[in-house]
């Protein structure tokens, strides 16, 4: 049965395409485009899942949502390729970052997006929200100062999970060359052949 990825442009689902390319799994992309004015997902995505969010993946007779849960399923399905490393400390970091990407890092990024849309009304809140994000970026910079990947010495699904919040930080959250370890890591991720193949499969992506 073909894996079907319901893919919204410029969204978290780009990471699922990347993982499938790294795994060498055949899949089909069904594309959905955001409204050019509101940037919201189209109503047609609600026909796939009531929340109308992406990613949604059809695999093995299941319809899965939530990027981390989908990645966990696909990694387990592949025999733990790109999954938790064998070394205990690396395995702990792997699990930490699989949850941290969405649970801790995305909220200040989403808050920045909302504050930006409020215009003058949101301006007073921006320094506070930016400081929240800067605390994350400063800590992550120290994390990658001591090892090449988020879990340890090996590239894993945790790196794929971390890509979207760091790409969004690069685009609109102040991540720049003042944090060279994060910039180095992002470049290495973008240079991976599977990442480039996922871009070709998913269509235009604003954060690459």
Number of C-alpha atoms within 10 A of each C-alpha: 9 11 16 16 25 23 27 27 20 19 17 20 24 26 24 25 26 23 22 21 19 18 15 10 13 11 18 15 16 13 14 16 15 15 11 8 6 7 11 13 19 15 14 11 21 13 10 16 16 9 10 17 22 24 23 24 25 19 17 10 8 8 14 17 18 15 22 20 13 20 23 16 14 22 20 14 11 12 9 15 15 22 22 23 21 8 10 10 11 17 15 13 17 23 16 14 22 25 17 16 21 18 10 14 21 19 16 21 21 14 17 24 14 13 18 16 12 11 10 10 11 13 13 11 14 17 11 13 18 16 12 17 23 17 10 13 20 14 11 16 17 13 17 19 14 12 13 17 18 25 28 19 12 15 16 22 29 25 22 23 23 21 22 23 22 24 17 19 22 18 14 14 20 14 20 12 11 11 16 14 19 24 18 13 19 18 12 12 19 14 11 12 13 19 23 16 15 19 18 12 18 21 15 11 13 11 16 18
